[in-house]
Amino acid sequence: MRDPLVLDQAHGADWSIYNADCVTFAQAMPDASVDLSVFSPPFSNLYVYSESAADHGNCVTDEEFFDHYRFLVRELYRVTRPGRLCAIHVKDLVYYQNSSADGSAGLRAFSDGCTRVHLEEGFTFHCRITIHRDPVLERAKANPHGLLWKTFQGDASFCRVGMPEYLMVYRRWARPGEKALVKPVLHPKAEVPLERWQDLAGPVWRTDDASVALTYGDPRRAVGSLVWNLQDPGRGDGDLPATDVLNVEVARDPDAERHLCPMPLNITKRAIELWTNPGEVVFSPYTGIGSEGVAALSMGRKFIGTELHPTYYGQACHFLDEASRQVAYGSLFDLLAAE
Ligand SMILES: C[S@@+](CC[C@H](N)C(=O)[O-])C[C@H]1O[C@@H](n2cnc3c(N)ncnc32)[C@H](O)[C@@H]1O
């Protein structure tokens, strides 16, 4: 296997991130080495993060994006432990009048395109979680014709509902001969109440849901809430509650796309809680500023990530370092309290 081109790398006790192209890096990862992948891919050409030809957001059409994304998904299938999952945070995309060949406007089913690629590369479709978004905030941010009060009054045939996001989840089934690699994810009754399971099983997750994973039982174990307040309130996508995302501090870098769209921390934590055991490996190929890593570390998981953009990579190093310190501080607190 060829060496990936790694521009920089940083490591902590339970994490490693690489300033590298996710595809070439994943090609060098060992088989069945990841227990859960959770990440936001670039939403096709919605934002271009850098001028790099390797930047998957640097594409003209959705099909071009999927052509590149497919190479990653192929590796994700190989590196995922048999019987485990890959959860991607996506949304459908809007196109406007005159931006299409026939001058029409509507939605592009980007999430379905992602599913197509995952299925073609061997995964099965496991489930779709809808992440609720407030249409009033979307209206304030983007002013879409379909969400205007005057459209509702003038000709409601143009009205649409607000755009949710999704966590699309795909499973890599064990093939014959791989049974020995399968490892169940366990939630012992003594540790996880039925109500928590019923909550996690809901098909709609909210970014303003305050039930941070693992806060039930002994409150001192709520390491997630320590990391939650890691930095000043995040800005995120404009419609996120202040404490739900890491703060994007790239304003001083003119080359960095400011609309990073960090992955909501509580959504990521719910996925990690549901689909991994403590100590397992979480992978994000598009690490950005490190949200998935912070969520993983705060829940006692290990994290590996790749990020192409040097500014985001630098921020992710900072956040992961900070998160592991806070987790260590939490463990020390536990130890002292137990004495
Ligand atoms: C939607 S953002 C991810 C945000 C991240 N989930 C967070 O919360 O910070 C997509 C990221 O993918 C990165 N990216 C794009 N192409 C890449 C590639 N080929 N390899 C690694 N990272 C890439 C972009 O620089 C961007 O930071």
The ligand as an SDF file (V2000), in Angstrom:
LIG
                    3D

 27 29  0  0  0  0  0  0  0  0999 V2000
  -18.6160   20.0450    6.2570 C   0  0  0  0  0  0  0  0  0  0  0  0
  -16.9410   20.3510    6.6490 S   0  0  0  0  0  0  0  0  0  0  0  0
  -16.6920   19.3210    8.0680 C   0  0  0  0  0  0  0  0  0  0  0  0
  -16.9120   20.0310    9.3620 C   0  0  0  0  0  0  0  0  0  0  0  0
  -16.6270   19.1580   10.5800 C   0  0  0  0  0  0  0  0  0  0  0  0
  -17.6210   18.1160   10.6850 N   0  0  0  0  0  0  0  0  0  0  0  0
  -16.6390   20.0000   11.8440 C   0  0  0  0  0  0  0  0  0  0  0  0
  -17.6040   19.9180   12.6090 O   0  0  0  0  0  0  0  0  0  0  0  0
  -15.7160   20.7810   12.0330 O   0  0  0  0  0  0  0  0  0  0  0  0
  -16.0800   19.4460    5.4050 C   0  0  0  0  0  0  0  0  0  0  0  0
  -14.5650   19.4790    5.5940 C   0  0  0  0  0  0  0  0  0  0  0  0
  -13.9920   18.5750    4.6400 O   0  0  0  0  0  0  0  0  0  0  0  0
  -12.7070   19.0820    4.3220 C   0  0  0  0  0  0  0  0  0  0  0  0
  -12.2660   18.3840    3.0910 N   0  0  0  0  0  0  0  0  0  0  0  0
  -12.7000   18.5550    1.8190 C   0  0  0  0  0  0  0  0  0  0  0  0
  -12.0780   17.6970    0.9820 N   0  0  0  0  0  0  0  0  0  0  0  0
  -11.2550   16.9300    1.7560 C   0  0  0  0  0  0  0  0  0  0  0  0
  -10.3700   15.8580    1.4910 C   0  0  0  0  0  0  0  0  0  0  0  0
  -10.1980   15.3890    0.2410 N   0  0  0  0  0  0  0  0  0  0  0  0
   -9.6940   15.2970    2.5200 N   0  0  0  0  0  0  0  0  0  0  0  0
   -9.8430   15.7720    3.7970 C   0  0  0  0  0  0  0  0  0  0  0  0
  -10.6610   16.7970    4.1100 N   0  0  0  0  0  0  0  0  0  0  0  0
  -11.3630   17.3710    3.1060 C   0  0  0  0  0  0  0  0  0  0  0  0
  -12.9360   20.5790    4.1880 C   0  0  0  0  0  0  0  0  0  0  0  0
  -11.7310   21.3050    4.2940 O   0  0  0  0  0  0  0  0  0  0  0  0
  -13.9030   20.8230    5.3580 C   0  0  0  0  0  0  0  0  0  0  0  0
  -13.1980   21.1850    6.5140 O   0  0  0  0  0  0  0  0  0  0  0  0
  1  2  1  0
  2  3  1  0
  2 10  1  0
  3  4  1  0
  4  5  1  0
  5  6  1  0
  5  7  1  0
  7  8  2  0
  7  9  1  0
 10 11  1  0
 11 12  1  0
 11 26  1  0
 12 13  1  0
 13 14  1  0
 13 24  1  0
 14 15  1  0
 14 23  1  0
 15 16  2  0
 16 17  1  0
 17 18  1  0
 17 23  2  0
 18 19  1  0
 18 20  2  0
 20 21  1  0
 21 22  2  0
 22 23  1  0
 24 25  1  0
 24 26  1  0
 26 27  1  0
M  CHG  2   2   1   9  -1
M  END
$$$$
